[in-house]
Amino acid sequence: MRFQLGEGTCCGGVLHAVRSAAAARRLRGAAAGRASLKVEGPLLGLAEALGYTGDDPGHWNFSPEWYGTQGGGWGRDAGLVVFSQDSCCGNGRVTVTAHPAVGQPSSSSPHRGISAGGDSGSGGNTREEWRVLRFNDVTRQTVMRVTVVAAPGPGSSDKSSSSSGSGSASTQPQEKQQQFQPTVTAQPDCLVQEYLKTTAAVVAALLGLQRLVPASGSGSSSKDSQEGADGQQRMLRVLCIGVGGGSLPLFLAHHFPAMEVDAVEIDPAVVAAATQAMGLPTDLPNLRLHCADAAAFLRGRRHGAGSRQGGQQERPFDLVFMDAFDGADDVPAALCTPDFAAELGAALHPGHGCFLLNLHSLEGLQPVATFKAALLGGSSHASGSSHGNGGSGSGAGSGSCFAVAAQRQRNVCVAVVRGLALPADHAAARRWLFCEAQRVAEAAGYRFPVGSRASRQLQML
């Protein structure tokens, strides 16, 4: 386990940092409904190294509970397989394992999220678990924290919820098995993997810098919408390419209710795992799950297949996030071509559109160069002295391309942003990202620190 302790470490201030954070939490608790740790820096890193988890239900300190032993992992156990199905899209065997979630955030009580199958209830056989989705039984794709409510009667164990692809059979009629299935409840404000927290932090920073959320007010108050030319409010449009368990689409839909989030996943086995075993809800008004090829989905929009009711054409996306990997843990080649990048560029808002890409590293920048050329016209990083223009930019050829590194993982979040001119001064650009991420995440109710995540090891590309 590797911790980022930062610079200027001072061991003598650890207890003071923890007490200060607790005091600040109490002052904000009445207004926020629950606490969230805002302190960042080396003292927080030391406190976390000693076991402190703040208000974060997905803190890395809980990772031994879910990491698993698959592929030589250092987790406590391999977990219980609760879903297993063969992929028809080259992802091998798609499995979900369940692991008991024992640890709780240091500064808050357990939190329950949105139910994927009904009311979670307030009693009975209720437990918290980690659910881990893997390809080929080894490659970890998504980790989510869920609440499981076992239905009364026989067959209430998750052992009966495994897919038919697992090779197990039951003598009970299918109706009986359905009746006794447990209810799996996703915790929508919990992100477990560090690269997703980095992505969520960058999203918050860009929403602020591009003036896509109000300068003040709660991010969950439905004010995070735009005003169209006719004076009517427009909800922000977000597209997630690659779903996995669905933790990031769910997180964004939860924290920004005035966002319309479309999540596209090509593999039916992954969609089944997300909805049946990971607790991803399918009935949220602002989250739509599509089992489709991303290129075909974008072409359909361009050719009118995605038109809304009444003949109105779909509006462009304000933000697109691509987190797509195959069974070999590589970004599919079909999603790195100039043609696909052009389709994505056509679907992205011309003035303030933001594209985020998850990569394992910056080694071999060809995918970045392809998307940069399609979205910004191949222009170099544009410097400036003012924030983003919130939609009045010139589109292609004007914008910024940068990358930030995730903590504790090798992943990097690459951002290609239209109409945003970050300062040429590296320190100033980091401050912009740091401060805007904090402001927007505070209003939206994030439960983990974001400033350092949004600006960590910033590289202009």
Residue pairs with C-beta under 8 A, 6 or more apart in sequence:
1 60
1 63
1 408
2 408
3 45
3 48
3 49
3 408
4 45
4 407
4 408
4 456
5 42
5 45
5 46
5 49
6 41
6 42
6 45
6 452
7 42
8 42
9 42
9 45
9 46
10 42
10 43
10 46
11 46
13 43
13 46
14 43
14 46
14 47
14 50
16 43
17 39
17 43
17 44
17 46
17 47
18 47
18 52
20 39
21 37
21 38
21 39
21 44
21 47
21 54
21 107
22 107
24 38
24 39
25 35
25 36
25 37
25 55
25 107
26 35
28 35
28 36
29 35
32 445
34 55
34 108
34 111
34 447
35 55
35 107
35 108
36 54
36 55
36 442
36 445
36 446
36 447
36 448
37 44
37 54
37 55
37 56
37 107
37 447
37 448
37 449
38 438
38 442
38 449
39 449
40 449
40 451
40 452
41 452
44 52
44 54
44 449
48 54
48 59
48 60
48 61
51 61
51 106
52 61
52 106
53 59
53 61
53 62
53 103
53 105
53 106
54 105
54 106
54 107
54 447
54 448
54 449
55 105
55 106
55 107
55 108
55 447
55 448
56 105
56 190
56 447
56 448
57 104
57 105
57 108
57 110
57 111
57 145
57 187
57 189
57 190
57 447
58 143
58 145
58 190
58 191
58 192
58 197
58 448
59 103
59 105
59 448
60 194
60 407
60 408
61 103
62 101
62 103
62 130
62 192
63 75
64 74
64 75
64 76
65 75
65 76
65 99
65 100
65 101
65 102
65 103
65 130
66 75
66 79
66 99
66 101
66 130
66 132
66 143
66 192
67 73
67 74
67 75
67 76
68 75
68 77
68 78
68 79
68 97
68 99
68 132
68 140
69 75
69 76
69 77
69 78
70 78
70 134
70 137
70 138
70 140
71 138
71 139
75 99
76 99
77 99
78 97
79 97
79 98
79 99
79 130
79 132
80 97
80 98
80 99
80 158
80 159
81 95
81 96
81 97
81 98
81 162
81 166
82 96
82 97
82 98
82 131
82 158
82 159
82 161
82 162
82 277
83 94
83 95
83 96
83 161
83 162
83 163
83 166
83 272
83 273
83 276
83 277
84 93
84 94
84 95
84 96
84 162
84 163
84 165
84 166
84 167
85 93
85 94
85 95
85 163
85 164
85 165
85 166
85 269
85 272
85 273
86 92
86 93
86 94
86 165
86 269
87 93
87 94
87 135
87 267
87 269
87 270
87 327
88 267
88 268
88 269
89 266
89 267
89 268
89 269
89 326
90 326
90 327
91 135
91 136
91 267
91 269
91 270
91 326
91 327
92 135
92 136
92 137
92 327
93 135
93 136
93 137
93 165
94 133
94 134
94 135
94 267
94 269
94 270
94 273
95 133
95 134
95 137
95 273
96 131
96 132
96 133
96 134
96 245
96 273
96 277
96 278
97 131
97 132
97 134
98 129
98 130
98 131
98 148
98 158
99 129
99 130
99 131
99 132
100 127
100 128
100 129
100 130
101 127
101 128
101 129
101 130
101 145
104 110
105 447
108 447
110 128
111 187
111 189
111 190
112 120
112 147
112 185
112 187
113 146
113 147
113 185
113 186
113 187
113 188
113 189
113 190
113 254
113 279
114 185
114 186
114 188
114 250
114 254
114 279
114 281
114 284
115 183
115 184
115 185
115 279
115 281
116 183
116 184
116 185
116 186
116 275
116 279
116 280
116 281
116 282
117 181
117 183
117 184
117 185
118 183
119 183
120 126
120 147
120 149
120 183
120 185
121 149
121 183
124 149
124 150
124 152
125 149
125 150
125 152
125 156
126 147
126 148
126 149
126 150
127 147
127 148
127 150
128 145
128 146
128 147
128 148
129 145
129 146
129 147
129 148
130 143
130 144
130 145
130 146
130 192
131 143
131 144
131 145
131 146
131 184
131 245
131 277
131 278
131 279
132 140
132 142
132 143
133 140
133 141
133 142
133 143
133 244
133 245
133 270
133 273
133 274
133 277
133 278
134 140
134 141
135 141
135 325
135 326
135 327
135 329
136 327
139 325
139 327
139 329
141 244
141 245
141 270
141 325
142 193
142 244
142 245
142 246
142 247
142 274
142 278
143 192
143 193
143 245
143 247
144 186
144 187
144 190
144 192
144 245
144 246
144 247
144 278
144 279
145 187
145 190
145 192
146 184
146 185
146 186
146 187
146 278
146 279
147 184
147 185
147 187
148 158
148 182
148 183
148 184
148 185
149 182
149 183
149 185
150 156
150 157
150 182
151 179
151 180
151 181
151 182
151 183
153 179
153 180
154 172
154 180
155 170
155 172
155 176
155 177
155 179
155 180
155 181
156 180
156 181
156 182
157 182
158 182
159 168
160 170
160 177
160 180
160 181
161 181
161 182
161 276
161 277
162 168
163 272
163 276
165 269
170 177
184 276
184 277
184 278
184 279
185 279
186 246
186 247
186 250
186 278
186 279
186 280
186 281
188 250
188 251
188 253
188 254
189 251
189 254
189 255
189 445
189 446
189 447
190 247
190 251
190 447
191 197
191 200
191 247
191 248
191 251
191 448
192 247
193 247
193 409
194 406
194 407
194 408
194 409
194 411
195 358
195 406
195 409
195 411
195 413
196 247
196 248
196 251
197 406
197 407
197 448
197 450
197 453
198 404
198 405
198 406
198 407
198 411
198 413
198 453
198 454
198 456
199 248
199 321
199 323
199 356
199 358
199 413
200 248
200 251
200 252
200 441
200 446
200 450
201 437
201 441
201 450
201 451
201 453
201 454
202 356
202 404
202 413
202 415
202 433
202 437
202 453
202 454
203 252
203 319
203 321
203 354
203 356
204 436
204 437
204 438
204 440
204 441
204 444
204 446
204 450
204 454
205 432
205 433
205 434
205 436
205 437
205 440
205 450
205 454
205 455
206 212
206 319
206 354
206 388
206 415
206 417
206 420
206 436
207 213
207 224
207 236
207 256
207 319
207 436
207 440
208 436
208 437
208 439
208 440
209 387
209 388
209 420
209 432
209 433
209 436
210 352
210 354
210 387
210 388
210 389
210 390
210 391
210 417
210 419
210 420
211 352
211 387
211 388
211 389
211 390
211 391
212 224
212 226
212 236
212 318
212 352
212 390
213 219
213 223
213 224
213 256
213 440
213 443
214 223
214 224
216 443
217 223
217 443
218 443
218 444
218 445
219 255
219 256
219 440
219 441
219 443
219 444
219 445
220 255
220 256
220 257
220 443
220 444
220 445
222 257
222 258
223 258
224 236
224 256
224 258
224 259
224 444
225 233
225 234
225 235
225 236
225 258
226 233
226 234
226 235
226 236
226 318
226 391
227 233
227 234
228 234
233 258
234 315
235 258
235 259
235 260
235 286
236 256
236 258
236 259
236 260
236 318
236 319
237 259
237 260
237 262
237 315
237 316
237 317
237 318
237 319
238 249
238 252
238 259
238 260
238 261
238 262
238 317
238 318
238 319
238 320
238 321
239 261
239 262
239 263
239 264
239 317
239 319
239 320
239 321
239 347
240 248
240 249
240 252
240 261
240 262
240 263
240 264
240 320
240 321
240 322
240 323
241 264
241 294
241 320
241 321
241 322
241 323
241 324
241 335
242 264
242 265
242 294
242 322
242 323
242 324
242 325
243 249
243 263
243 264
243 265
243 270
243 271
243 274
243 280
243 289
244 265
244 270
244 274
244 323
245 273
245 274
245 278
245 280
246 263
246 274
246 278
246 280
246 289
247 278
248 321
248 323
249 261
249 263
249 280
249 287
249 289
250 280
250 281
250 284
250 287
252 259
252 261
253 259
253 261
253 284
253 286
253 287
255 444
255 445
255 446
256 444
257 286
258 286
259 286
260 286
260 288
261 286
261 287
261 288
262 288
262 290
262 317
263 287
263 288
263 289
263 290
264 290
264 292
264 294
264 297
265 271
265 274
265 289
265 290
265 291
265 292
266 291
266 292
266 293
266 294
267 291
268 291
271 289
271 291
274 280
274 289
275 282
275 289
280 289
281 287
282 289
290 297
294 322
294 324
294 335
294 340
295 334
295 335
295 339
295 340
295 343
297 306
298 340
298 343
298 344
298 346
298 347
299 343
300 306
301 314
301 347
302 343
302 346
302 347
304 313
306 314
307 313
307 314
308 314
316 347
316 348
316 349
316 350
316 353
317 347
317 348
317 349
317 353
318 349
318 352
318 353
318 354
319 353
319 354
319 355
319 356
320 344
320 347
320 348
320 353
320 354
320 355
320 356
321 355
321 356
321 357
321 358
322 335
322 355
322 356
322 357
322 358
323 358
324 331
324 332
324 335
325 331
325 332
326 332
329 360
331 359
331 367
334 340
336 366
336 367
336 370
337 370
338 370
338 373
338 374
341 370
341 371
341 373
341 374
341 375
342 374
344 355
344 371
344 374
344 375
345 374
345 375
345 396
348 354
348 355
348 375
348 418
349 391
349 418
350 393
350 395
350 396
350 418
351 389
351 391
351 392
351 393
351 394
351 395
351 418
351 419
352 388
352 389
352 390
352 391
352 393
352 417
352 418
352 419
352 420
353 375
353 417
353 418
353 419
354 415
354 416
354 417
354 418
354 420
355 371
355 375
355 415
355 416
355 417
356 413
356 414
356 415
357 367
357 368
357 371
357 413
357 414
357 415
357 416
358 411
358 412
358 413
358 414
359 367
359 368
359 411
359 412
359 414
360 410
360 411
360 412
361 410
361 411
361 412
362 368
362 403
362 412
362 414
362 459
365 461
368 401
368 403
368 414
368 416
368 461
369 378
371 414
371 416
372 378
372 401
372 416
372 461
375 396
375 399
375 416
375 418
376 396
376 397
376 398
376 399
376 401
376 416
376 418
377 396
377 397
379 397
379 398
379 399
381 400
381 401
381 402
381 422
381 460
381 461
382 398
382 399
382 400
382 420
382 421
382 422
383 421
383 422
383 423
383 424
384 421
384 422
384 423
384 424
385 421
385 423
386 421
387 420
387 432
388 417
388 419
388 420
388 421
389 419
389 420
391 419
392 419
393 399
393 418
393 419
393 420
394 419
395 418
395 419
396 418
398 418
398 419
398 421
399 416
399 417
399 418
399 419
399 420
399 421
400 415
400 416
400 417
400 420
400 421
400 422
400 460
401 414
401 415
401 416
401 417
401 460
401 461
402 414
402 415
402 422
402 429
402 458
402 459
402 460
402 461
403 412
403 413
403 414
403 415
403 458
403 459
403 461
404 412
404 413
404 415
404 433
404 453
404 454
404 455
404 456
404 457
404 458
404 459
405 411
405 412
405 456
405 457
406 412
406 413
406 453
406 456
407 453
407 456
414 461
422 429
422 432
422 433
422 460
423 429
423 432
426 458
426 460
429 455
429 458
429 460
430 455
430 458
431 455
433 451
433 454
433 455
433 458
434 451
434 452
434 454
434 455
435 451
436 454
437 450
437 451
437 453
437 454
437 455
438 450
438 451
441 450
